[in-house]
């Protein structure tokens, strides 16, 4: 069975690229003072959380190379 090949008009695709609308979108609403303050507060909270995690996590990740290893009493000969 052979399929019939028909030409497909792709002119509408090329025309769509050149199409310009004369309708302008409405201007964006300006954020209120409360919204701006809320965004700043959220950003500061996230940054403070990351800094706090870094400050609290850094000592836990560090190794003390200057202190000698402690020996248990069982390993010391009596």
N, C-alpha and C positions, 0 to 999 in steps of 0.2 A: 504494500500500500504506500503510495506516495502522497505526501501532503502538498497541498497547493500553497504556493508562496505568493502572498499578496503584499504589495508595497504598503508600509505603514507610514502614514503622514506624521512626521515628527516636527512639522513646522510650528505646531502649537507650543512645543517645549521651547523653541528658540524665541517665540513671541513672548512667552512668559518671562524670560530673562530680561527683556527690554521693557516690560510693562511698568509704568509708573502710575501710582495712584495719586489722585488729587485730594484725597482725604488725609488730613494730618491727624495723628493720634492726639488725644488730650494731654495737656501737660501733666507731669508727675506732681503728686501732692507733696508738699514740703513736710518733713517730719516735724512733729511737735517737740516742744522742749522736753516733755516727759519721755518721749520715745528716744530722743538723743541721750538723755541722762540714763535711761535704762540700758541702752546699748553700751555706753561707757562703763556702767556698773557691771554689766555682764562680762565685758572684756577684762576689766580689772580683776574680777573674781577668778576668771580662768587663769590669768597670768599669775595671780597670787597663789592659786592652787598648784600650778606647775613649779613655781619657785619654792613653795613650802615642801612639796614632795622631793625636790632636789636637795634642799637643806636637810630634811630629816633622813633622806635615803643615803646621802653621801657618807656619813659616819658608819653606817651599817655595811657599806661596800668596801671600806678601807681595811687593810690588814695591818696589824701591829707587828712590824719587823724588829723593833727594838727590844721587846720583852721576850725573855727566854720561855720556852714551853714548860709548863708546870708538870711535875711528876706526881703520880698518885702515891699514896702511902704503901700500897701493895707492891709497887715496883722497887721500893727502897728495901734493901736487905736488913734483917733484924739480927 
